[in-house]
Amino acid sequence: MTVQAFGVYDMLQRSAIAYGGRPAIIFEGGSSTFREFLARVDALATGLAGHALGKGERVCILAQNHPAYLELYGACAKLGLLAYPINWRLTAQEIERIVERAAPRMMVVDEASLNLVADWPESKKSIPFWYQIGSTPGEGFTPLDNLYIGAGQGEAPRVEDGDPFLVISTAAVDIIPRGAVLTHGNIMASNLQSIAALGLDERDCNLLALPLFHIAALGNALAVMHAGGANVLLTRFDPAEAVKLIDAHNVTLVSSFPPVLAGLLDAAQQAGSKLASLKHVSGLEGPEVIGRLESETSARFWIGFGQSETSGFVTLQPASQKPGAAGRPAHLSQIKLVDGEGGEVPVGTEGEILVRGPVVMREYFAQPDVTEQTFRGGWHHTGDLGRFDEEGYLFYAGRKPEKELIKPGGENVYPAEVETVIMEMEAVSGVCVFGVPDEQWGEAIKAVVEAQGPSEQEVIDHVGSRIARYKRPKWVTFTEQLPRTADGEVDRPAVKKKWGEAG
């Protein structure tokens, strides 16, 4: 190991020394100080090491938020294992595709997700180790608690900054979600950007309510730990419970995707709470909800641009600083905008957003060709469009047409995936799926279907039976004939122009 190495586990060791007796994790029924959290991580790493898992081998995690989830991240970091969290909102078939690509040596689930994979220990013999969070595991699963076996005696593997730590699944561009491989160095750089931008220190406290398979949730959790602050962990977001926890533990930071913030403000109003400790809310929200936050509390809403592939945000600003903008480039992020030929565009002109810097992922897992195409010319091509103003503020302008993306409630949905499922229906001869503004979710899915026979609900139900429920259209419109281009393809701009309104 080089003398310059400093990864996720090094950060946990450093925090245990610097903030040892301060609370690191607060959860239902207890809490852990930084020193206690590190001891738990070490005990779990010792158990994992007993399985002779090699550096870089994958551990898939399918679970809701739990202290053991964070401890597992820490143990993987110590041993150089690659943590591969999976969205528990997906269907069993979607999860199976991800696991096939990940080819893990171990899978860890919780009771809530067990029904999705209950028979897998018997049917998937290529995965030798099956564990479950909790004391009453399903058949073929071993309690994860059994792996906490005390302090290890052997020396941990050499883990360098450039070694992979985490794979975050992105949207299913080609049916199977691509996996953004984030290194230890990526996470440390992202932590420092967040600490610098938000001014985080040991007085801060993060409400860890978003699921830990999201980079927004894990990124803020690790940044706050790096700064010496605490994380208050919620298994799943509940607005009334969140208000109680914010007030009880003086929470200062919350991450939000629609409809989280609106629900939180409604619950605070009902409870008579002013959310007095809250200073920062970051994420995606509409102007009306942001206005409510800043008029009803003393907190600021932070808005920016980023991706899983960039370990989180690469621009950030208070929403009120320059309305409509996504902020200037962050401290460790270089951004340029290019046209279709790769030439840099002038100020005020729209172009594709390219990013370079230590927050950019190492690669897409097991997809070298996709990685090479994405990193062409020495820059990460985001597929997103934007423009700079004279003061260096980035204004987001949407996705490139070939990489169109819908974000209902912060989840990533590619139209092509939903279209493929709808085209399975016998009466359907064409379909166009796109996003429309939605007051509750920020953005919702609309499908314009070329068919006669099926009902709106039948289309919605079919999608929900094949892929995750959050990928179901909220609105379905039928037509006898979709506009088409000269080569017979659906004319997406023409469809949007005619049917682009919600409803």
N, C-alpha and C positions, 0 to 999 in steps of 0.2 A: 504494500500500500504506500502511495506517495505521501510525502509530508503535507501536501496541499489538499488532501482528500477531506471532504466534509459533506456527508450525506444525511439522509433523514434520521438514521439512528444516531449519528454524531450530534445532530440537533437535539434529540431526546436526552442524550447523556449530558450535554451542555446545560439544558434546561433543568435537569434534575440537580445539577450543582448550583446553578444560579438562583433557582426558584424552588428548591427542594420541598419545603413545607407548605407551599402555596397550592391551592386546588388547581388541578389540571382538568379533571373530568368530573362533572356533577351529573348524576343520573338518578332515576327512580330507585329509592332505597339506599342510596349511598353516594360516596365520592372517592376520588383518588387524588392524592397530592402528586406532584411531579415525580417525587422520589418513589412513591408507591406505584405509579403508572410504569416507570422504568423497570421496577422489580417484576411486575406482571409481564411486561414485554420479554424480559430476560427468561422468565420461567417458561413462557410459551415457546420461545425460540429454542430452548433446550429440548423440549418435547418434539418440536419439528425436526431438529437436527438428528434426533434418534431415528427418524425415518430415512435418513441418508438422501434427502432431496438435494439435487445438485444446483449450484448457482445458476440462475436464469430459468429454472423450471417453474411452471405456473401453478398457482393456487387460486382456483376460482371461488368466488364468494357470492352467494345468493342469499341475502339476508337484509332485513330491515335494520335500522340503526340500533346499535347495542355497544356497550363498552368493549366487549370482546372483538368487535369489528375493528375498532381503532387499535387495540392491542395486536391483532393479527397483522395489520398494516405495519406496525412497529417491528414485529418479529420477522416478517418478510424482509423488511429493510435491513435488519441486522445480519440475516443469513444470505442476502443477495438473491432471494427468491423474487419472482415476478408476480405481484398481486394482480388478479384479473377479476374485478368486481363486475357483477351482472345485474341489470335492471330487473327487479322482481315484478315489474308490471307487464313484462313480456309473456307471451304464451309459451307453453312447454316446447313447441316446435321451434320457436324463435330462439329460446334458450339453448336448445340442442344444437342449432347451427353454430352458435357462438362457442359452445364447448368443443365442438368438433374442430373448429379452427384453433382454439386455444390449446388443445391437447394437454390438459393439466395432469399433474400427478396426484393432486389432492383437490377435493371439493368440500366446501364448508357451507352449510345451509342453516336456516332457522326453522322453527316450527311453522311459521306462517307460509313459508315457501316449500315445505316438505311435499305437499300434494303434487307439485309440479314435477318432481324428480324422484318420487317415492320408490319406484322400481329400478332406478338406475344402478345402484350397487350390484344388482344381479345381472342387468343387461349390458353394462358398460365395464367390462373387465379390464379395459386398458387403463382405467383410473384405479390405482390400488388403494387409495386412502379416502375414506368418507367420514366426515365429521359433522356434528350438528351442535349448534349453540343451544344450551339448555340441558337440563338434567334427565329428560325423558325422550331419548332419540327414537326415531323410527327404525324399522328392521333394516339391518345392514349398515346403520350409522353408529358411530361411537361418540359419546359426549366430548365436546371440545375441552371441557374442564379437565379431562384425563391427561391432556398434553401439558398442563401447567405442573411441571415436576421439579421446580426448584432451580437454583442457580447452576448454570452450566460450568463445566470444568475446562472444556476445550477452548481453543482460540477460534473466534469467529472468522469466516472467510474474508478475504480482501475485497472490499466494496469501494469502487472509485466513483467519482462524480458522474462519469459518463455511463455507468452501468444502469441498466433498466430497473425501475422500481415498480411501475404501475402501468396497466393498460386500461385506458378509458374508451369504452365503445362509443363510436359516433353513429350518425344515422346510417341506415341500410341503403347505401348507394346501389350496391349490387346484391341485394337480398340479405347477405350476411353483413352485419355492422362492421365497419372498419374499426380497428383497434389502434388508437394513438398511444404509442409507447413513450411514456415520460420517464426521464432519468432522475436520479438523485439530484443532479445539478439543476435540472429543470425546476424541481420543486423548491430547492433552496433559493434560486433566482426569483421565482414567483413569490415566495414568502417575503423576500426583502422588498420587492416592488409593492406588495400590499402594506407592509409595515411602514414604508416611506410615504405612500400615497395617503393612507388613512391616519398616520401618526399613532400606530398601535403601541401599547406598552403593557406592563403587568397589571394595570388597573382595568384593562378591557376584559370583556366577557362576551362570548359568542353563543347565540342560540343555534345549536346544531340541529335544525329541524328538517332541512332538505336531505334527501337520501344520500348516503355515503358513496354511491356509485357515480354521483355527479361531481365533476371537478370543482364546481362552485362551492359545494358543501365541504369536500375534503380540503380544498385549497384554503378556505377561510379557517377551517379547524386547525390546520397545521401552521398557518401564519400566526394565529393567535397564540398557539402553544410556543412557537418560536419567540414571540414577544413576551412570553411569561404570563399571558392571560389564561382564563379558564374557558372551557366549553361546557355548556349546559345541554345535555343530550335528550332529544325527544325521539321515541321510536318512530312515530309518524306525526305529522303536523296536526295539531288540534288547536284552533284559535283560542278558546277559553283557557286551556292549559298553558298555552304559550304566554298569554298575558300574566297569569299567576307566576310563571317562572321568571319572566322579565322583571317583574316587580320584586320578587323574593330574592333574586341573585344579582340585581343591578346590571342586567344585560345591557351591553352598549352596541352590539353589532348583530344584525339579522340579514340573511340572504333571502331574496324573494323572487319568485316567478308568479305570474297570475294563477290563481286568485289569492295567493298567500297574504299579501299586504292588506287587501281589502277586507279579508276575513279577520285579520288581526285588529284592524282599526274598528271594525264593527264590534268585536268582542271586548275591546278596551272601552268603548263607549258604553256598552251594556254593563260592564263591571265598574264603571266610574273611575277608570284608570287613565292617567295622562301619559303613561309609559315614560316616566320622568327620567330614567337612566339612559334611555335609548339615544345614541348619537349618530349611528350610521345604519342605513339600509341600502344594500346594493343589489343589483340585478336588473330585471326587466319589468317595467310597469307602464301603464298609460298615464298621460298627463293629469287626468282627473284624480287618480289615486295618489300620485305623487303630490299633487296639490293638497289633498286631504292630510297626508302625512306631515307636511311642513306647516300646515295651519293648525293642526290638532296636537302636534308634539313639537319638541325642540330638535328633532332629528333631521338630518339631511339625507336626501336620496342620491346615491352615486350611480351614475350610468356610464357605460363604456362599451368597448368592442373587444371581443376575444373569442376563443374557441377552445375546445378540449385539446386540440393540436398545439395550442400556445400556452398550455398550463393555466388557462384562465385569461384575464384581461391583458390587453396590450395598450389600451388607452382607457383613461378614467377621469371623471370630473363630477363635481356636484351638478345635478341636473339643472339647477337654476343659474349656474355660472355662465353658460352660453346655451340657451334653449335650442334644442334640435341637434346640438353637437354631441359627439361621443367622447370628447376630450382630446388632449394632446398625447403624443406617444409617451408611454411610461418610461421609467428610469432605465430599464434594461431591454428596451424594445425599439428596434429600428423599423420604420414603415416607409414604403414608397408605393405609388399608384402607377399602374402601367396600362397601356392600351392593348388591343388584340395582337399587336405585333411585338409586344414586350418593351416598347419605348415608354419612358417616363412621361407622364402627362403634366401639363402646367397647372398651376394653382387655379382652383375653381372648376377644373375639368374632371369629369367622372372617369374612374379607372378601377381596375382590379386591385384589391388590397394585398400587398406582399409584405411579409414580416421576416425579420432576421434578428437573431439574438439568443441568449442562453435560455429563454423560456420556450423556444420552439422544440417540439418533440424530436425524438431520435429517429423515428420511422413509423410506418404503419406495420403492425405485427403481421409477419409472414406474407407480406405483399411488397416485395422489392420493386416490382415494375411500377406500382401505384406510387410508392415513395419517390422513385426517381423522377416520375412525371411531376409530382407535387413540388419537388425541391429543385426543379430545373433552373439553371442560371444562378444557383447559390442562394435562392430565396424560397420561402414557403409561400406557395400560391393558395390563398384562402378560398378562392371561389366567390368571395364577397366583393361588392362594389362600394366605392366611396369617393369623396372629394375633400381636398384640403382648402381651408380659407387662408387669407393672408397672415393670420396669426398662428397658423399651425394646428388649428382644430380640425379633427376629422369628422365629416358628416357621413353617416352610413346611408347607403342608397340601395340596399337589397342584395340578393344573390344574382350571379350570372345566370342567364336563362337555362343553360345546360346543367346547372347545379342548384336548381330551385329547391328551396327548403321551407318547410312550414314549422312553426314553433308554438304548438298549443300548450300553454302552461309550462313553457321552458323545455319541453321535450322536442327532440329533432325528428321530423317526419319528412321523408322524401316522397314527392308525389308519385314517382314511378313505382314505388313499392305498393302503394294503395291502388294504383291503376292496375297493376298486375293481378291483384286479388279480385278486383271488380270484374276484370275481363274473364275470370274463370266462370262467371255466371252465364248460363246457356243462352239467354235472350240478349246479351250485351254484345254489340258490334263495335263499340268505341267508347272511350271515356277520357275526360280531362279533369285532373284533380289539382287544386291550387288553394292557397291560403287567402282568407278574408279577415278583416278586422273583427274582433270580438270583445265585447265589454268585459266579460267574465274571465276569459282565458288569454286575452291579449291578441291571439290569432286563432282562427278555427279552420277546419277543413271543409271545403266544398267540392262536390263531385257533379260534373255535368255528364250525364250518361246517355249514350245513344242506344235506346232500347224501347221496346214495347212489351209490357207484361209485368215486370217486377214492380213492387211498390218501393217507396222511399225507405220504409222500415226494413224491408227484405234486404236491400243493399247494405244498410247500416249494420244489420245483424250478421250478414255474411262476412263483412270485413272484421267485425268483432270476434267472429268464430275462428278466423284464420290468423290474425295478427293482433298485437296488443290493442286493448280497448281505446286507448288514447289516440289511436290512428284511425278510428272510425270517423267518417264524414259527419259533421253536424247538420249539413244541408245537402240534399240531393235534388238536382233538377234534371228532368228528362227532356229529350229532344228526338225528333225523328231522324235528324241528320246533323252531325257536327261539321263545322267548317274545316276544310282540309286544304293543304298546300298542293302544289302541282305534282309532288311525288307521292301523294296519298296519305301523308302524315297529318295528324290532328294539328290544326293551326291554333296553337296555344294563345298567342296574342289576340286573335279574333274571338276565341272563346271567352277570354277574360273581359274583352271590351263589351261583349253582349251580355254576359252573365256574371260579371265581376262583383256585384253587390252581395252582401250577406243576405241569407234567407232564400 
